[in-house]
């Protein structure tokens, strides 16, 4: 039982050390900057499809208030 506990502690601390090492030396991912201004409008056929899907799914009780591209 003590051997299992000791091995688990070794695995835990080696894992923590590896995470710290990677965080220190690995380069951070760069996220692309968003373009300034308004995003392109959503085409009417896609907006109609989204509205129809919400209507069918909610049995006419749901309403699409805002659609934006992420």
HTML snippet that shows the backbone in 3Dmol.js (N, CA, C, O; Angstrom):
<script src="https://3Dmol.org/build/3Dmol-min.js"></script>
<div id="view" style="width:600px;height:400px;position:relative"></div>
<script>
const pdb = `
ATOM      1  N   UNK A   1       0.826  -1.193   0.000  1.00  0.00           N
ATOM      2  CA  UNK A   1       0.000   0.000   0.000  1.00  0.00           C
ATOM      3  C   UNK A   1       0.872   1.259   0.000  1.00  0.00           C
ATOM      4  O   UNK A   1       0.580   2.227  -0.702  1.00  0.00           O
ATOM      5  N   UNK A   2       1.911   1.235   0.771  1.00  0.00           N
ATOM      6  CA  UNK A   2       2.812   2.381   0.835  1.00  0.00           C
ATOM      7  C   UNK A   2       3.539   2.570  -0.490  1.00  0.00           C
ATOM      8  O   UNK A   2       3.811   3.699  -0.898  1.00  0.00           O
ATOM      9  N   UNK A   3       3.853   1.462  -1.165  1.00  0.00           N
ATOM     10  CA  UNK A   3       4.524   1.555  -2.459  1.00  0.00           C
ATOM     11  C   UNK A   3       3.622   2.223  -3.484  1.00  0.00           C
ATOM     12  O   UNK A   3       4.081   3.073  -4.247  1.00  0.00           O
ATOM     13  N   UNK A   4       2.355   1.855  -3.514  1.00  0.00           N
ATOM     14  CA  UNK A   4       1.392   2.461  -4.439  1.00  0.00           C
ATOM     15  C   UNK A   4       1.261   3.952  -4.144  1.00  0.00           C
ATOM     16  O   UNK A   4       1.241   4.763  -5.069  1.00  0.00           O
ATOM     17  N   UNK A   5       1.173   4.316  -2.895  1.00  0.00           N
ATOM     18  CA  UNK A   5       1.066   5.717  -2.507  1.00  0.00           C
ATOM     19  C   UNK A   5       2.305   6.500  -2.945  1.00  0.00           C
ATOM     20  O   UNK A   5       2.197   7.618  -3.448  1.00  0.00           O
ATOM     21  N   UNK A   6       3.463   5.911  -2.751  1.00  0.00           N
ATOM     22  CA  UNK A   6       4.702   6.580  -3.135  1.00  0.00           C
ATOM     23  C   UNK A   6       4.782   6.754  -4.650  1.00  0.00           C
ATOM     24  O   UNK A   6       5.209   7.809  -5.120  1.00  0.00           O
ATOM     25  N   UNK A   7       4.388   5.761  -5.415  1.00  0.00           N
ATOM     26  CA  UNK A   7       4.409   5.856  -6.876  1.00  0.00           C
ATOM     27  C   UNK A   7       3.419   6.910  -7.351  1.00  0.00           C
ATOM     28  O   UNK A   7       3.716   7.676  -8.267  1.00  0.00           O
ATOM     29  N   UNK A   8       2.255   6.950  -6.740  1.00  0.00           N
ATOM     30  CA  UNK A   8       1.271   7.974  -7.115  1.00  0.00           C
ATOM     31  C   UNK A   8       1.801   9.382  -6.823  1.00  0.00           C
ATOM     32  O   UNK A   8       1.594  10.292  -7.626  1.00  0.00           O
ATOM     33  N   UNK A   9       2.467   9.571  -5.713  1.00  0.00           N
ATOM     34  CA  UNK A   9       3.063  10.874  -5.410  1.00  0.00           C
ATOM     35  C   UNK A   9       4.123  11.246  -6.441  1.00  0.00           C
ATOM     36  O   UNK A   9       4.211  12.397  -6.870  1.00  0.00           O
ATOM     37  N   UNK A  10       4.925  10.261  -6.830  1.00  0.00           N
ATOM     38  CA  UNK A  10       5.951  10.526  -7.849  1.00  0.00           C
ATOM     39  C   UNK A  10       5.296  10.948  -9.160  1.00  0.00           C
ATOM     40  O   UNK A  10       5.740  11.907  -9.791  1.00  0.00           O
ATOM     41  N   UNK A  11       4.250  10.244  -9.573  1.00  0.00           N
ATOM     42  CA  UNK A  11       3.548  10.571 -10.821  1.00  0.00           C
ATOM     43  C   UNK A  11       2.945  11.967 -10.745  1.00  0.00           C
ATOM     44  O   UNK A  11       3.027  12.729 -11.708  1.00  0.00           O
ATOM     45  N   UNK A  12       2.340  12.309  -9.612  1.00  0.00           N
ATOM     46  CA  UNK A  12       1.717  13.617  -9.451  1.00  0.00           C
ATOM     47  C   UNK A  12       2.762  14.725  -9.564  1.00  0.00           C
ATOM     48  O   UNK A  12       2.560  15.695 -10.295  1.00  0.00           O
ATOM     49  N   UNK A  13       3.876  14.587  -8.846  1.00  0.00           N
ATOM     50  CA  UNK A  13       4.886  15.642  -8.863  1.00  0.00           C
ATOM     51  C   UNK A  13       5.626  15.723 -10.198  1.00  0.00           C
ATOM     52  O   UNK A  13       6.008  16.814 -10.621  1.00  0.00           O
ATOM     53  N   UNK A  14       5.831  14.596 -10.860  1.00  0.00           N
ATOM     54  CA  UNK A  14       6.421  14.641 -12.200  1.00  0.00           C
ATOM     55  C   UNK A  14       5.470  15.341 -13.183  1.00  0.00           C
ATOM     56  O   UNK A  14       5.912  16.096 -14.049  1.00  0.00           O
ATOM     57  N   UNK A  15       4.179  15.086 -13.043  1.00  0.00           N
ATOM     58  CA  UNK A  15       3.199  15.756 -13.894  1.00  0.00           C
ATOM     59  C   UNK A  15       3.176  17.249 -13.662  1.00  0.00           C
ATOM     60  O   UNK A  15       3.143  18.025 -14.617  1.00  0.00           O
ATOM     61  N   UNK A  16       3.193  17.659 -12.413  1.00  0.00           N
ATOM     62  CA  UNK A  16       3.225  19.095 -12.094  1.00  0.00           C
ATOM     63  C   UNK A  16       4.495  19.743 -12.632  1.00  0.00           C
ATOM     64  O   UNK A  16       4.461  20.858 -13.151  1.00  0.00           O
ATOM     65  N   UNK A  17       5.600  19.043 -12.505  1.00  0.00           N
ATOM     66  CA  UNK A  17       6.857  19.570 -13.025  1.00  0.00           C
ATOM     67  C   UNK A  17       6.839  19.708 -14.533  1.00  0.00           C
ATOM     68  O   UNK A  17       7.339  20.695 -15.072  1.00  0.00           O
ATOM     69  N   UNK A  18       6.270  18.731 -15.218  1.00  0.00           N
ATOM     70  CA  UNK A  18       6.167  18.792 -16.670  1.00  0.00           C
ATOM     71  C   UNK A  18       5.284  19.948 -17.113  1.00  0.00           C
ATOM     72  O   UNK A  18       5.617  20.647 -18.070  1.00  0.00           O
ATOM     73  N   UNK A  19       4.167  20.157 -16.434  1.00  0.00           N
ATOM     74  CA  UNK A  19       3.281  21.277 -16.763  1.00  0.00           C
ATOM     75  C   UNK A  19       4.002  22.604 -16.556  1.00  0.00           C
ATOM     76  O   UNK A  19       3.903  23.497 -17.397  1.00  0.00           O
ATOM     77  N   UNK A  20       4.714  22.742 -15.462  1.00  0.00           N
ATOM     78  CA  UNK A  20       5.451  23.980 -15.200  1.00  0.00           C
ATOM     79  C   UNK A  20       6.535  24.207 -16.248  1.00  0.00           C
ATOM     80  O   UNK A  20       6.744  25.335 -16.694  1.00  0.00           O
ATOM     81  N   UNK A  21       7.221  23.143 -16.641  1.00  0.00           N
ATOM     82  CA  UNK A  21       8.272  23.238 -17.648  1.00  0.00           C
ATOM     83  C   UNK A  21       7.709  23.661 -19.009  1.00  0.00           C
ATOM     84  O   UNK A  21       8.274  24.525 -19.679  1.00  0.00           O
ATOM     85  N   UNK A  22       6.611  23.056 -19.404  1.00  0.00           N
ATOM     86  CA  UNK A  22       5.998  23.402 -20.687  1.00  0.00           C
ATOM     87  C   UNK A  22       5.470  24.829 -20.660  1.00  0.00           C
ATOM     88  O   UNK A  22       5.634  25.560 -21.637  1.00  0.00           O
ATOM     89  N   UNK A  23       4.849  25.236 -19.578  1.00  0.00           N
ATOM     90  CA  UNK A  23       4.339  26.605 -19.480  1.00  0.00           C
ATOM     91  C   UNK A  23       5.459  27.640 -19.511  1.00  0.00           C
ATOM     92  O   UNK A  23       5.261  28.759 -19.984  1.00  0.00           O
ATOM     93  N   UNK A  24       6.621  27.271 -19.015  1.00  0.00           N
ATOM     94  CA  UNK A  24       7.730  28.218 -18.966  1.00  0.00           C
ATOM     95  C   UNK A  24       8.432  28.357 -20.315  1.00  0.00           C
ATOM     96  O   UNK A  24       8.789  29.469 -20.706  1.00  0.00           O
ATOM     97  N   UNK A  25       8.635  27.258 -21.031  1.00  0.00           N
ATOM     98  CA  UNK A  25       9.463  27.291 -22.227  1.00  0.00           C
ATOM     99  C   UNK A  25       8.711  27.191 -23.546  1.00  0.00           C
ATOM    100  O   UNK A  25       9.262  27.576 -24.578  1.00  0.00           O
ATOM    101  N   UNK A  26       7.493  26.698 -23.562  1.00  0.00           N
ATOM    102  CA  UNK A  26       6.742  26.568 -24.820  1.00  0.00           C
ATOM    103  C   UNK A  26       6.182  27.930 -25.216  1.00  0.00           C
ATOM    104  O   UNK A  26       5.685  28.665 -24.363  1.00  0.00           O
ATOM    105  N   UNK A  27       6.258  28.272 -26.498  1.00  0.00           N
ATOM    106  CA  UNK A  27       5.700  29.568 -26.920  1.00  0.00           C
ATOM    107  C   UNK A  27       4.176  29.553 -26.842  1.00  0.00           C
ATOM    108  O   UNK A  27       3.526  28.542 -27.110  1.00  0.00           O
ATOM    109  N   UNK A  28       3.638  30.693 -26.471  1.00  0.00           N
ATOM    110  CA  UNK A  28       2.191  30.817 -26.347  1.00  0.00           C
ATOM    111  C   UNK A  28       1.586  31.005 -27.739  1.00  0.00           C
ATOM    112  O   UNK A  28       2.168  31.677 -28.591  1.00  0.00           O
ATOM    113  N   UNK A  29       0.414  30.407 -27.960  1.00  0.00           N
ATOM    114  CA  UNK A  29      -0.247  30.537 -29.253  1.00  0.00           C
ATOM    115  C   UNK A  29      -0.714  31.971 -29.456  1.00  0.00           C
ATOM    116  O   UNK A  29      -1.241  32.606 -28.542  1.00  0.00           O
ATOM    117  N   UNK A  30      -0.513  32.466 -30.667  1.00  0.00           N
ATOM    118  CA  UNK A  30      -0.964  33.809 -30.986  1.00  0.00           C
ATOM    119  C   UNK A  30      -2.345  33.735 -31.616  1.00  0.00           C
ATOM    120  O   UNK A  30      -2.580  32.947 -32.531  1.00  0.00           O
ATOM    121  N   UNK A  31      -3.250  34.559 -31.120  1.00  0.00           N
ATOM    122  CA  UNK A  31      -4.586  34.598 -31.691  1.00  0.00           C
ATOM    123  C   UNK A  31      -4.639  35.725 -32.712  1.00  0.00           C
ATOM    124  O   UNK A  31      -4.110  36.809 -32.464  1.00  0.00           O
ATOM    125  N   UNK A  32      -5.268  35.483 -33.852  1.00  0.00           N
ATOM    126  CA  UNK A  32      -5.333  36.544 -34.860  1.00  0.00           C
ATOM    127  C   UNK A  32      -6.220  37.693 -34.389  1.00  0.00           C
ATOM    128  O   UNK A  32      -7.256  37.483 -33.758  1.00  0.00           O
ATOM    129  N   UNK A  33      -5.795  38.894 -34.706  1.00  0.00           N
ATOM    130  CA  UNK A  33      -6.558  40.079 -34.308  1.00  0.00           C
ATOM    131  C   UNK A  33      -7.813  40.177 -35.179  1.00  0.00           C
ATOM    132  O   UNK A  33      -7.762  39.924 -36.383  1.00  0.00           O
ATOM    133  N   UNK A  34      -8.922  40.540 -34.569  1.00  0.00           N
ATOM    134  CA  UNK A  34     -10.163  40.703 -35.316  1.00  0.00           C
ATOM    135  C   UNK A  34     -10.111  41.992 -36.122  1.00  0.00           C
ATOM    136  O   UNK A  34      -9.508  42.986 -35.717  1.00  0.00           O
ATOM    137  N   UNK A  35     -10.763  41.938 -37.275  1.00  0.00           N
ATOM    138  CA  UNK A  35     -10.813  43.124 -38.131  1.00  0.00           C
ATOM    139  C   UNK A  35     -11.730  44.167 -37.490  1.00  0.00           C
ATOM    140  O   UNK A  35     -12.774  43.833 -36.930  1.00  0.00           O
ATOM    141  N   UNK A  36     -11.330  45.404 -37.580  1.00  0.00           N
ATOM    142  CA  UNK A  36     -12.124  46.483 -37.004  1.00  0.00           C
ATOM    143  C   UNK A  36     -13.353  46.730 -37.866  1.00  0.00           C
ATOM    144  O   UNK A  36     -13.333  46.474 -39.070  1.00  0.00           O
ATOM    145  N   UNK A  37     -14.396  47.213 -37.268  1.00  0.00           N
ATOM    146  CA  UNK A  37     -15.603  47.530 -38.019  1.00  0.00           C
ATOM    147  C   UNK A  37     -16.683  46.474 -37.807  1.00  0.00           C
ATOM    148  O   UNK A  37     -16.562  45.588 -36.961  1.00  0.00           O
ATOM    149  N   UNK A  38     -17.735  46.600 -38.600  1.00  0.00           N
ATOM    150  CA  UNK A  38     -18.850  45.679 -38.476  1.00  0.00           C
ATOM    151  C   UNK A  38     -18.563  44.379 -39.227  1.00  0.00           C
ATOM    152  O   UNK A  38     -17.936  44.396 -40.286  1.00  0.00           O
ATOM    153  N   UNK A  39     -19.022  43.255 -38.677  1.00  0.00           N
ATOM    154  CA  UNK A  39     -18.852  41.991 -39.392  1.00  0.00           C
ATOM    155  C   UNK A  39     -19.803  41.932 -40.592  1.00  0.00           C
ATOM    156  O   UNK A  39     -20.773  42.686 -40.675  1.00  0.00           O
ATOM    157  N   UNK A  40     -19.503  41.030 -41.506  1.00  0.00           N
ATOM    158  CA  UNK A  40     -20.341  40.884 -42.694  1.00  0.00           C
ATOM    159  C   UNK A  40     -21.735  40.414 -42.279  1.00  0.00           C
ATOM    160  O   UNK A  40     -21.862  39.611 -41.355  1.00  0.00           O
ATOM    161  N   UNK A  41     -22.774  40.899 -42.941  1.00  0.00           N
ATOM    162  CA  UNK A  41     -24.134  40.482 -42.591  1.00  0.00           C
ATOM    163  C   UNK A  41     -24.364  39.008 -42.933  1.00  0.00           C
ATOM    164  O   UNK A  41     -23.746  38.462 -43.847  1.00  0.00           O
ATOM    165  N   UNK A  42     -25.259  38.386 -42.182  1.00  0.00           N
ATOM    166  CA  UNK A  42     -25.595  36.984 -42.409  1.00  0.00           C
ATOM    167  C   UNK A  42     -26.572  36.908 -43.571  1.00  0.00           C
ATOM    168  O   UNK A  42     -27.552  37.652 -43.597  1.00  0.00           O
ATOM    169  N   UNK A  43     -26.324  36.017 -44.543  1.00  0.00           N
ATOM    170  CA  UNK A  43     -27.219  35.907 -45.697  1.00  0.00           C
ATOM    171  C   UNK A  43     -28.656  35.576 -45.278  1.00  0.00           C
ATOM    172  O   UNK A  43     -28.885  34.920 -44.262  1.00  0.00           O
ATOM    173  N   UNK A  44     -29.606  36.039 -46.074  1.00  0.00           N
ATOM    174  CA  UNK A  44     -31.030  35.881 -45.745  1.00  0.00           C
ATOM    175  C   UNK A  44     -31.439  34.420 -45.689  1.00  0.00           C
ATOM    176  O   UNK A  44     -32.255  34.046 -44.847  1.00  0.00           O
ATOM    177  N   UNK A  45     -30.888  33.577 -46.572  1.00  0.00           N
ATOM    178  CA  UNK A  45     -31.295  32.165 -46.566  1.00  0.00           C
ATOM    179  C   UNK A  45     -30.821  31.448 -45.298  1.00  0.00           C
ATOM    180  O   UNK A  45     -31.517  30.572 -44.786  1.00  0.00           O
ATOM    181  N   UNK A  46     -29.642  31.816 -44.793  1.00  0.00           N
ATOM    182  CA  UNK A  46     -29.159  31.208 -43.551  1.00  0.00           C
ATOM    183  C   UNK A  46     -29.973  31.701 -42.365  1.00  0.00           C
ATOM    184  O   UNK A  46     -30.299  30.923 -41.468  1.00  0.00           O
ATOM    185  N   UNK A  47     -30.298  32.971 -42.354  1.00  0.00           N
ATOM    186  CA  UNK A  47     -31.127  33.523 -41.279  1.00  0.00           C
ATOM    187  C   UNK A  47     -32.507  32.879 -41.274  1.00  0.00           C
ATOM    188  O   UNK A  47     -33.056  32.597 -40.209  1.00  0.00           O
ATOM    189  N   UNK A  48     -33.076  32.641 -42.468  1.00  0.00           N
ATOM    190  CA  UNK A  48     -34.381  31.979 -42.563  1.00  0.00           C
ATOM    191  C   UNK A  48     -34.300  30.543 -42.048  1.00  0.00           C
ATOM    192  O   UNK A  48     -35.221  30.072 -41.381  1.00  0.00           O
ATOM    193  N   UNK A  49     -33.204  29.846 -42.353  1.00  0.00           N
ATOM    194  CA  UNK A  49     -33.037  28.473 -41.888  1.00  0.00           C
ATOM    195  C   UNK A  49     -32.915  28.416 -40.372  1.00  0.00           C
ATOM    196  O   UNK A  49     -33.482  27.528 -39.734  1.00  0.00           O
ATOM    197  N   UNK A  50     -32.176  29.359 -39.793  1.00  0.00           N
ATOM    198  CA  UNK A  50     -32.029  29.406 -38.338  1.00  0.00           C
ATOM    199  C   UNK A  50     -33.375  29.697 -37.677  1.00  0.00           C
ATOM    200  O   UNK A  50     -33.740  29.065 -36.686  1.00  0.00           O
ATOM    201  N   UNK A  51     -34.103  30.653 -38.234  1.00  0.00           N
ATOM    202  CA  UNK A  51     -35.421  31.005 -37.687  1.00  0.00           C
ATOM    203  C   UNK A  51     -36.377  29.823 -37.771  1.00  0.00           C
ATOM    204  O   UNK A  51     -37.113  29.555 -36.821  1.00  0.00           O
ATOM    205  N   UNK A  52     -36.373  29.114 -38.896  1.00  0.00           N
ATOM    206  CA  UNK A  52     -37.251  27.952 -39.056  1.00  0.00           C
ATOM    207  C   UNK A  52     -36.876  26.838 -38.080  1.00  0.00           C
ATOM    208  O   UNK A  52     -37.752  26.181 -37.519  1.00  0.00           O
ATOM    209  N   UNK A  53     -35.575  26.628 -37.878  1.00  0.00           N
ATOM    210  CA  UNK A  53     -35.139  25.590 -36.946  1.00  0.00           C
ATOM    211  C   UNK A  53     -35.562  25.912 -35.518  1.00  0.00           C
ATOM    212  O   UNK A  53     -35.977  25.022 -34.776  1.00  0.00           O
ATOM    213  N   UNK A  54     -35.460  27.175 -35.132  1.00  0.00           N
ATOM    214  CA  UNK A  54     -35.892  27.569 -33.785  1.00  0.00           C
ATOM    215  C   UNK A  54     -37.396  27.403 -33.639  1.00  0.00           C
ATOM    216  O   UNK A  54     -37.877  26.961 -32.596  1.00  0.00           O
ATOM    217  N   UNK A  55     -38.133  27.753 -34.669  1.00  0.00           N
ATOM    218  CA  UNK A  55     -39.593  27.641 -34.628  1.00  0.00           C
ATOM    219  C   UNK A  55     -40.027  26.188 -34.487  1.00  0.00           C
ATOM    220  O   UNK A  55     -40.930  25.876 -33.710  1.00  0.00           O
ATOM    221  N   UNK A  56     -39.377  25.294 -35.243  1.00  0.00           N
ATOM    222  CA  UNK A  56     -39.730  23.876 -35.181  1.00  0.00           C
ATOM    223  C   UNK A  56     -39.317  23.278 -33.842  1.00  0.00           C
ATOM    224  O   UNK A  56     -40.070  22.511 -33.242  1.00  0.00           O
ATOM    225  N   UNK A  57     -38.139  23.624 -33.381  1.00  0.00           N
ATOM    226  CA  UNK A  57     -37.625  23.050 -32.138  1.00  0.00           C
ATOM    227  C   UNK A  57     -38.426  23.484 -30.923  1.00  0.00           C
ATOM    228  O   UNK A  57     -38.660  22.687 -30.015  1.00  0.00           O
ATOM    229  N   UNK A  58     -38.848  24.741 -30.901  1.00  0.00           N
ATOM    230  CA  UNK A  58     -39.564  25.261 -29.727  1.00  0.00           C
ATOM    231  C   UNK A  58     -41.077  25.246 -29.903  1.00  0.00           C
ATOM    232  O   UNK A  58     -41.811  25.782 -29.072  1.00  0.00           O
ATOM    233  N   UNK A  59     -41.544  24.626 -30.994  1.00  0.00           N
ATOM    234  CA  UNK A  59     -42.985  24.548 -31.288  1.00  0.00           C
ATOM    235  C   UNK A  59     -43.628  25.927 -31.350  1.00  0.00           C
ATOM    236  O   UNK A  59     -44.741  26.125 -30.863  1.00  0.00           O
ATOM    237  N   UNK A  60     -42.920  26.876 -31.951  1.00  0.00           N
ATOM    238  CA  UNK A  60     -43.459  28.213 -32.154  1.00  0.00           C
ATOM    239  C   UNK A  60     -43.349  29.142 -30.960  1.00  0.00           C
ATOM    240  O   UNK A  60     -43.767  30.297 -31.045  1.00  0.00           O
ATOM    241  N   UNK A  61     -42.800  28.671 -29.851  1.00  0.00           N
ATOM    242  CA  UNK A  61     -42.708  29.508 -28.650  1.00  0.00           C
ATOM    243  C   UNK A  61     -41.399  30.301 -28.583  1.00  0.00           C
ATOM    244  O   UNK A  61     -41.318  31.302 -27.870  1.00  0.00           O
ATOM    245  N   UNK A  62     -40.382  29.864 -29.317  1.00  0.00           N
ATOM    246  CA  UNK A  62     -39.089  30.537 -29.286  1.00  0.00           C
ATOM    247  C   UNK A  62     -39.013  31.662 -30.299  1.00  0.00           C
ATOM    248  O   UNK A  62     -39.790  31.708 -31.253  1.00  0.00           O
ATOM    249  N   UNK A  63     -38.076  32.564 -30.087  1.00  0.00           N
ATOM    250  CA  UNK A  63     -37.918  33.708 -30.965  1.00  0.00           C
ATOM    251  C   UNK A  63     -36.435  34.001 -31.125  1.00  0.00           C
ATOM    252  O   UNK A  63     -35.683  33.990 -30.151  1.00  0.00           O
ATOM    253  N   UNK A  64     -36.016  34.265 -32.362  1.00  0.00           N
ATOM    254  CA  UNK A  64     -34.620  34.617 -32.624  1.00  0.00           C
ATOM    255  C   UNK A  64     -34.468  36.113 -32.410  1.00  0.00           C
ATOM    256  O   UNK A  64     -35.056  36.916 -33.134  1.00  0.00           O
ATOM    257  N   UNK A  65     -33.687  36.477 -31.424  1.00  0.00           N
ATOM    258  CA  UNK A  65     -33.514  37.892 -31.112  1.00  0.00           C
ATOM    259  C   UNK A  65     -32.278  38.474 -31.784  1.00  0.00           C
ATOM    260  O   UNK A  65     -32.284  39.630 -32.208  1.00  0.00           O
ATOM    261  N   UNK A  66     -31.199  37.662 -31.886  1.00  0.00           N
ATOM    262  CA  UNK A  66     -29.964  38.185 -32.428  1.00  0.00           C
ATOM    263  C   UNK A  66     -29.153  37.017 -32.978  1.00  0.00           C
ATOM    264  O   UNK A  66     -29.060  35.966 -32.343  1.00  0.00           O
ATOM    265  N   UNK A  67     -28.572  37.200 -34.144  1.00  0.00           N
ATOM    266  CA  UNK A  67     -27.691  36.209 -34.753  1.00  0.00           C
ATOM    267  C   UNK A  67     -26.398  36.915 -35.106  1.00  0.00           C
ATOM    268  O   UNK A  67     -26.406  37.900 -35.844  1.00  0.00           O
ATOM    269  N   UNK A  68     -25.284  36.418 -34.582  1.00  0.00           N
ATOM    270  CA  UNK A  68     -24.007  37.024 -34.917  1.00  0.00           C
ATOM    271  C   UNK A  68     -22.978  35.948 -35.161  1.00  0.00           C
ATOM    272  O   UNK A  68     -23.017  34.883 -34.545  1.00  0.00           O
ATOM    273  N   UNK A  69     -22.054  36.230 -36.067  1.00  0.00           N
ATOM    274  CA  UNK A  69     -21.007  35.279 -36.410  1.00  0.00           C
ATOM    275  C   UNK A  69     -19.897  35.396 -35.376  1.00  0.00           C
ATOM    276  O   UNK A  69     -19.481  36.494 -35.006  1.00  0.00           O
ATOM    277  N   UNK A  70     -19.430  34.240 -34.918  1.00  0.00           N
ATOM    278  CA  UNK A  70     -18.370  34.213 -33.917  1.00  0.00           C
ATOM    279  C   UNK A  70     -17.053  33.956 -34.596  1.00  0.00           C
ATOM    280  O   UNK A  70     -16.018  33.893 -33.931  1.00  0.00           O
TER     281      UNK A  70
END
`;
const viewer = $3Dmol.createViewer("view");
viewer.addModel(pdb, "pdb");
viewer.setStyle({}, {cartoon: {color: "spectrum"}});
viewer.zoomTo();
viewer.render();
</script>
